[in-house]
């Protein structure tokens, strides 16, 4: 019995505060794909930039379906609250973007339709298994993956060269590089640790942690497991020794530090290439930045995703058949990627699309082939599942990283807050 087959038996029952054994499917069976050509209007919500152009390209490509696009705020700015309320009131969209870590919550609330019977049968089978598992619960998939952004590290190659070090391949070498950069310029840091956007989840994933799993028909929560504590202790040591700067990510201070050479690396994702270019091109840093796969902990190749979005069909869509046609085109068609244009550096989940993505992304800004690095960083994704109400965990983690004396303490605090919050929802929890 697989983790993801079992987990929806737990996840879906969050809404009813009950727990049963077995491998029940997570929702009603999807309607079969219609034999006639779907027609009509489809309402499409997304917070991703460029999606209005994608909708326009789809509309221009055929005459049967009209997609009406609406940009919504991202989750941090109320987008998911708006979406949940709209679905409950019957005024929601027909297709919507939902990040992987928030998808289980919408499934648990029974707000999404299974897509297996709505899209072509072979589409889901084309995805990487771990990526497919992020949208699959019980016997059904509740979304189609859009992007699968690997965690990568961006380095100022010229700063590493001036410090006499190569691109780190292990985390020990990363620490050595941080010391070498500091030795050359006492006012400089190799990188930052963000307090408002802590990367502890993907860092722990890459180290082999599993924050959420199912054990004996209850949720096992292990945010402060040994692997995660090792990650926390590592970064705390670098912070305490002045090798890493603890600061607000995406702030004016951080941007100024990137441009002045105070901060010279960024633990981000494939999506962060466009943000890095925007923040540093005015200071003449074109060609100085390179991408690299994350260093290894134990010598074994391992990777993790940093964010990522799927697209789903709400359970009360007025036109699910037409929505499914657009959904499949959105996540599998090269035309959709071209239409979105150079608004970012998406690393697409569906096979065969990343050559197109690379052709429209701002890749020339970097000193190496960043999509080749994305391929490398995506090659060995470890097992990972998001919890049934991850917004509880994300909020607790941000608060704890700011308030706790150490990152280890922050993990312990986040563990307690998550367990307490899930138990208040009626879930059985083990630690």
Phi, psi and omega in degrees: 000122185281157176306312187284335174290318180288322193296327180289334173302329176275312185299310185297333182276000173301327182290334183253000180057035178232161181221128179231159177275169174104187187238051179294146175295155188276002181184182180294153180296139180291151175293144179294154178300133184294145180281329177273165181289123179295145179222172174110194184258147179229128175266129187237121177247136174201150173261355181285137179294149176085356185286340174295323177290327177294315178298319180296321179294320178296316180300322181286342185275347184201171186243001187270328187234137175246121179262125177255114186266141172225123175280133179240162177295157173289175185300320181295338181250023171099006183297319182286327175297317178297317182297312182300316180296321181293319178296315181297326182274354181083013181248019184280180182279177173262333176222136183212146176272131179223129179293153185302321184288343178260348184300316181303327180295320178289325175294316180300325179279003179057041182258358183238149178268140171300139184258355186306314183273359181262330181253170180304140188298333185267359184295308183299327181293345180279343185281154168305140186302315182295322178293318178299322180297333181292342179246003186250131180219134184062227181261018187221156169257138185248008177192168170249130178298140175258290177246163178222072189286114179287150170292128177224167176239131177262132182234146164282103184298323181294329179289319176299317181296320178295331179274355177076029181234152175272171175299125184297138176250348174230162179289334173296318178293327177298317177296318177300320179295320178298320178292321180294319178297318179295325180294324179287319182222102183301340180270358185258158175232151174293314182207182177249159165243117185281133176273330182268342177225062184296136182266026184293331179294303179295327176297319179290320175306312182295334179274358177100008178285160171224101184291327182227137174204177180244131182222120180053046175062029171220161179283130170260124180249124186221052183293333179254037179290174187300317181297318180292322178294326176297318177297314181297315180297322179300308183290327177296319179298316179295323177293312183298327182270007176073023180267340180229139181264122177274119185201172178285124176289148177066015179274168176298323180297314180297317179298317178297322179294323176297317185285333182266356181083013175286321177243131192230016174201162180214121172276101185226215178226179179300328180296339188279356179298317181291323178294321179293318177300313182300322185277342188239349187293332181294337181262017173072040183260012178301133180084351182270338182264142174228159174258151177213148172295152181299146173300161183259152178272316187236015180088347179269133179304134179205147180218174179206158173269147176242090184087204180124148186231142171245168175237135188230167176244116178303151187293339180251030176303138179283344185211066187297325181295313178291323178300321181293325177297313179293318180303312181296318178297318183302319187260351184239347188267130172302329180298326179293323180290317178297321182294325180293327172076200188273052180265355181183190179235067180291140171250105191284147182279327184282132185300144173090001184261346189283340171295321177293316179301317180295328183289337181252352181275160180281061185284336184293346181290338189258158185273003175213178181279098187290329179288331172296321177293319178301319177301313181298316183290341182265357192286337186223064179288130177280170177294138180199140173224141176273151183286171186287345180210067192291342177299329174300314182293315183298317179295315180297322182294315178298315180296318184288322179298325179285319190265336187279150179293330179222163177293329175297315176299323179297319177295317179298317178295319179294322176302311182296316181297321180293313180299314180300316182294319180289324178293326177294334177279355177096008180275146172278129186235138169239156180235000000 
